[in-house]
Amino acid sequence: MMLLIVIIAAVFGFWIVSFLIDQLPASQAKQAQPRAGNTMPDRLAWACQTLRVNLPIDIGGLQDAYRERMADYAPSKLASLSGELREMAERRAGEIADAYRIVAEHLQFPAVPPAVW
């Protein structure tokens, strides 16, 4: 029983640390997030960096990248987080959705992000 508790605690701790480490680039990306006046290449570069993709990419690859990035922000994973962390994760999920729309529009793909969960 004690071993099971230790394993569960280790897995939960690993997930929390992974989540927090993933947020470090998010704070840098937030600073580089495009503003309304930025040029399209700046917005596109930010979007590609956020989704971790390189152009050219097909619709399947773009959707896979979107799903992979959004998997860390599933509602079931966020339910146990504190309010501040949940808010940060929801903001990051919005940034990922915005990045998908920017790349999709540039490539003339449907700009509606695919379903994740």
C-alpha positions, 0 to 999 in steps of 0.5 A: 500500500505504501509503495502504491502511494509513493508511486502515485505521488511520484507520478503526480509530482512528475506531472506538476514539474513537467507542467511548470517547466512547459510554462517557462517558454510560455512566459517568453512566448507571451512577450513575443506574442504578436500584437495587432500592429505586428507584421504577418511574418512576425505573427506567423513566426510566433505561431510556428514557435508556439506550435513547434512546427516548421513550414511548409506543413500539411493539414494533418501535421498541423492538426497533430501538432495542435493536439499534442500541444493542447494535450497538456491542457486537458480539463481533466488535468487542470481540475486539480490545479490551484486557481492561479495555475489553472488560469495560466494554463487556460491562457496558454491553451488560448495562445495555442488555439490562436497560433493554430488559427494564424498558421491555418489561415496562412496556409489557407486551411480551415481555421477552426482548431480540431477537437482535442478531447 
